[in-house]
């Protein structure tokens, strides 16, 4: 009798344990996945990480937004490039100055390393010791979902941002300016 009750107990535990799973099996509708990439204009800037009072590169803060324009996470690869800024030109992107920098968001560790819960965005340090804090730049970013654009729900997202120097640090460039002199 004792043996029979032990066998029944173990069998019932096996039935209940079979229903437990690590993955919930719930799929996320496409509308809640990444639909737009935004380089955050307030937090993306030239930055000194080492404390030596010299810029070490660009700290890029990027948001992946769903179809409701709410921040979301995504699996994929980020690609960044830094360009010169052509101020008075319809095509503002000049010569490539830095990059490409690649950041992957494919594993849980990579997600945790780059995700900021306070900002609800990803942060990437784009190291470049030749960068000048006093110049304007164009930062471009692209995000490709894991599996590429061919996969259902997959795709590529793009954004660009003009990074302006902090107040009082801008280096004036030669070019179009105000006329200096008197009119006859």
Secondary structure, DSSP 8 states (H G I E B T S, - for coil): -HHHHHHHHHHHHHHHHHT--SS------GGGS--EEEE-TTT-EEE-SSSSSS--EEEEEEEEE-TTS-EE---EEEEEEEEEE-TTSSS-EEEEEEEEEEEEE-SHHHHHHHEETTTTEEEEEEE-TT--TTS-EEEEEEEEETT-TTSTT--EEEEEEEE---TT-----SSS----S---
